[in-house]
Amino acid sequence: MSHIIANRLFKPSVSRKFLRHTNVRLFTTYQPYPFLSVDHILKNPHSAYGVCRGLNESSSCHKENKIFFHDKEVMKNVCDAMTGGFSRGGLKFELSYKGLAIHYKNVSAHLPSLPDGSQVQSLAMSSLPTREKDWVVAVKLSGSRLSLCRPFGSCKWIDIKNAPGTINPMSSLMFSQKDKKFYIPSLGGNYLCYLKDKQEKLDFMDLKFDDLPASMYEEVAKLSSYSRTDHLVESPTGQLFLVKWYGEDSELWSYSDKDDENEEPILEHVTKKFMVFRAGEQSGYFDKTMIYTEDIGDLCIFLGHSQAFCVPAKSSPGLKPNCIYFVGRNFGVYDLTTKTCTTFQTYEEDEDEYPVKRIEFPYWPTPASL
C-alpha cells in the first residue's frame, strides 16, 4: 500500500551521497530529508536544541522519555518534519466551509459540503486520486458517523447508517489494498468493521487474540487505567497490524502571567504505550487471529489524524526501524525494541511543561497506492 509513498522520497544511495557532500541544515523550514531532524533530536537530546529529562522506568519493560524544546522555531520545524515528511508527492487536501477538496497531479476533486457542524476525524481513499467513477473517498466524522463519496461518480455523500455506536469514535479509518476493503476497529476492539465493493452498511469481522506472553501480564494489568484507541495499518506487502495506542490524563498548570494567583489547572492527554498485533489466518469461528509482536522488522508505523500507514525505514534517511511515530494530541516516537516512549514537550522558564500537539486536519496526507 505504501510503496507510492516510499517512491516519493530519495533513494538511500542518493541520500548517502547527499550526506557525504552536503552540510545538512537540520532545523530549517525546508528540509529535503525531514526525518533527519527528528533522528538528531532523538540521538542528541542534550544538544542546544532540546533539553532531555532522564528515563523514567514505570516497569521493568516500559520506559518513558521526555524531550523538552526551549526553542519554538526548532520545535515547529520538528513538528513540520513529522507531519509533512511524506507530503512531497503532490497530494494535497483543503478543508473549508465549502467542503473537502483533494488535489493530486492533474486531478482535482471537489467533494460536496458536509452537514453543518461536521468535524472530519479521519479520511481514507480507495486509491490515489483518479477520475475513475469507482474511486471512493471515505470520511469518519464526529459522533462516530461514517460517509462515502465517489467524486467522479454520483458525487454525493452516502451515510453508513449502522456506524454510530459501532465504530471506535477515536480510531482511524483505513483502506486495505490487499483486501479491497475499508476497515475501522469496533468500539471494543475485538471486531473489525468493514465496507467492500458498493455496499452501504458495515459488516463485521470477529478477531481472536492469542494469549500474551506471561512476561506481559503485569504490564497489561497497569494498562487497565489508561484510555485506548485502536488503529489498523497495512504494510507495503499487505500484512495487517492492529496498533493499540494507550494514554492517560495528566494535570498541568496554565499561567496567564507570572502571578501565581492566576494559575489554572488543565488536563492534557499523554501517550504512555503502544501494543502491536499481527493479523494471522482464520482460526475456527474467528475471521482473523491477532498475534502480539514486538518486532515489525524494518518497518515504521505512522499514527495521526489521518489513515495510519507504514513504510520501510530505508525509504527515508532518519527513520528508525521497528518504531511508531505519532502526532496529534502528542508528538513522539515509540521504540518497540526497547519499549521506550519518547514524547516531545514544550518548556519555558518558570512555566509548566506541555505536550507538543497539533490538531488541525490532516496531520499528513493519506497514503494510498493504485
N, C-alpha and C positions, 0 to 999 in steps of 0.2 A: 504493500500500500504506500509505503513512504519512499520508494525509490525515486519518484519525481522530485521530492524534497531534497534527497541526497544529491541528485544531479545538479541542483541549483547552486551547490556550494563548490568551492575549489577542490580539485582532486588533491589527495595527500602529496603526490610528487610535486605539484605546483606549490603547495603551501610550504614544503620543506625548503624549496629553492627561495621562496619569498623570505622565509625566516632567516636564511643564511645571509642574504644580501640586502635586507632592508631593516631599518630600525622601526619596529612596530610601535605605533602610537596607541597604547592600550586604552587610554581613557579619553579619547577624543570623540566627538559626535559621530563622525564617520569611521566605522570600524570594518575593514574588509574581512576580518576574522573575528566576529563579535565575541565568541566564547573564550577567546584568549584572555580577555579582561577578567571574566569570571574565574577562569582557571588560575590566573595570577593572584586574585584575592584569596582563593581557597588555599593556595600554597604559601602565600606570604601575608597572613592576616595581621602581622605586626608591622607592616610597612607603613609609610606615611599616609596611605590611602584609607586604612581601616584600623580599628583597634579591636583586638580579639580578647574575649574573656575565655578563661580556660575551660577545658572539657568538664562537663558535669555528668557524671555517671549516675543514671537513675536505676540501673540494674546491672548485673554482670554482663548483659548482652545488649545494652541500649545506651547510647551516648548522645549527649546534646552539646552543641557548639554554637555560640553566637558571635557574629562578626559585626562590629559597630562601625558605621560610617559617620565621620565628622565633617566630611567634605560633601556637600549636597550635589555638586556637579558630578563628582565621581559616582555617587550613588545613582544619580539619574542615568548616567551612561551605562552603568552595570545593569540597571533595570531595562533600559532600551535594548541592551545586548540580549537579555534573556527573553524579552517579549518580541523582539524583531529579528532574532537570529536566523529565522527561516522564512523571512518575508521578502526575499530578494528575487523571487521568481515572477514578479509582476502581478500576483494575486492580491487584490485589494477589496476591502469592504467599506461601505458607507452606510451608517445608520442615522437616519434623521426622521423628522416628523412626517416626511413624505413616504417613508418606508425604507426597505433594505435594498441596496444596490451592490452588485458584485461585478468586479471588472477583472478580466484576465486576457492578456494579449489583445486580440481583435474582437473579443466577446464582452459585451456589457449587458447584464441582466438587471432589470428594474422590477422588483417584486411588489405586489400590491401592498397597500398600507395594512398594518396590523391593527387589531382593535385598540381603542383608546386605553391608555394605561398599561399596555403590554410591555413587559421587560424581557428582552431576549437573554436567556441564561446560557444557552448552548446552541451550536449550529453544526450541521454536518451535511455533506453533499455526496451524491452517488458517484461523482467523478469531478475532475476539474471542469470549469465552465465550458459548455459546448452548446451549440444551437439545436441539438437533438431534442425532439419532443419528449423523450423519456428521461431527460436529465432532471433529477429531483433535488430540491433543497428542503431540508427538514430543520425546524427550529423547536427548541424547548423553551417555553415561556414560563413566567412566574405563575404560581398556582398549579404546578405540575401539568400544564397544558402542553400538548404536542400537536404541531401542524405541519403539513406538507404543501409544497408548491412545485409545479412543473412550469418554470418561467417561459419556455417556448412551446408549451402545450396549452392546457386550459388557463394557465396563469391566474389561478385563484388559490386561496388558502383552504385546505381541507383539514378540518379539525378531527383529531383522533379521539372519539368520544369516550373510550374506556381508559384513557391515560390518567386523568386526575384520580388520586388516591391509589394508583397502581405503581407508577414510576417513582424513583427516588428524586425528590424535588431539588437536591443539591448535586446530583451526579450528572456526568456529561453524556451527551448523545454521540454515537459514532456509527460509521458505515463500514462494513466488512467487505473488502473487495473479493475475498475468497468465497464468502457465503452469499454475497449479494443481498445483504440484509442491513437494515438499521437496527442497532442494538442500544438498549439502555437498561441498567440494572433495576430490579424491583425495589420497593421500599425497604424490605427486609434483607435484600441482598442474596437470597437463596434461589431467585429466579432471574433469568434474562428475559426482558420484554423485547419483542422484535416485530419488525414490519418487513415484508418482502413483496416483490412484484408490485401489483397495483392495489393491494389490499388497503383498506382504510380503518382497520382495527388491529389492536395488538394481539399477538399470540404470545405464548409463554413457554420457556424452556427451563425445565427443572434441573438444578445443579446439585451434585453430590460432592461435598468437600471431604477429601481424605483426612484421616487423623493427623494431627500435628505431631511433630517430634516431642518427646517427653521434656526436652530441654526448654520448650516454649511455654509450658503450662503456667509458670509463674508470671511470665511476661504478659500472656494473654489475659490473665486474671486482672492485671493492672489496667488493661485497655478498656475494661467494662465501664469505667467512669468517663471515658473520652467520647466525643462525638465522632461520627464516621460517615464518609461518603465513599461510594464505590464507582470505579471508572474502568471501562473495558478498553483495551488497546490492542492493536494488531501489528505484528512485526512485518517487515518487508517480505518475509517468506510465508506469511499467512498464519503464524502462530498467535493465538489469542492469549492475553494475560488479563486477569482481573486484579486491579490495584485497589487496596483498601487504604484510605487516607484518614489518619486519626489526628484529632486536635482537641484542645481544651481552652476554656476561657481563663484569662489572666487579668487581675485587677491592676490597672495603671492609673497614674495621676496626670491630669491635664492642668496646665498653668496658663492663665490669661495674662499674667505679668509676673514679675519677680516676687510679688507679695504672697506669702504662704496662705493668707486668708482666702485667696482666690483659687485654691486647689480644688479640683473636681475629679472624683473617681470615675473612671470609664472601664469598660471591659473590652479587651481585644482577644480575638481568637488566635491561638498559637499552634502551629504544626508540631506534632510530637513524634509521629512514627508512620511508617508505611509497611504494609504486608502485600506480597505479590503471590498470586496463584496462577499456575499454568494450566490451560484448558487441555484435558485429555479426551479420550474417546468415550462413547456412550457406555454406561455401566448399568445393566439391568433396566430398572424402571426410569433411571435418570438419563437425561439427554446428554449431559457432559459431566465429566469428573474434573474437579478442580484440585490441583496438587500444589501444596505450598512449596515455594522455592526462594532461595536467596541468591540465585545465580541466573541472570538473563544473558550471560555471555558478553559479547562486545556491544550490546545494545544500550541505548539511553532512552528513558521514558520521559515524556514531557506532559505535565498536567497543568491545566489552567482553565480559562473561561470558555475555551472552545474545545473542539474534539481532541481527546488525548491521542498521542501518537508516539512512535519510537523510530529511531534511526540508528545505524551503526555509529559507534563513537568515531571511527576513522573517517566519517563523512565530513567532519569539520574540525579544524585544529582547535584544541582547547576543551573538547568534550571528553569526559571521563567515563569509561565503560562501567557497566553494572551500577549505574546511578539513576536517580529520579530527580529531574529539575522541575521545580514547582513555582508557580506565580499566582498572584491574585491577592487574597487576604494576607498571605505571607509570601516572601520570596526566599528561596534557598535551594539546597541540594541535599538529597538523602543518599548516602552510600550504602548499598545493600550488602557489600562485603563486610564492612566494619560496623554496620548498623548505627552509623553516626548521622544525626540530623543537624545540619548546619543551616541556621536561619540568619537572614540579614536584618540588622536593626539600625534605626536612626539614633543619633546620640548628639546632644548638645549640653554643654556645661550647665550645671545647676538645674537640669530638667531630666525627666524620666526618659527611659528608653522606650521606643515604639517599634513594632514590626514594620518593615518596609512593605507597602502594599500599593496596589494599583488596580482599580476595579472597573475601568471602562471596558467596553466591548469592541472588538475581541482582543484578547491578550496576544494571540498570534493567529495568523491565517490557518484555516483548516486545511491540512494536507490531504489530498486525495489523488490517486493515480487513475489513469484511463484504463 
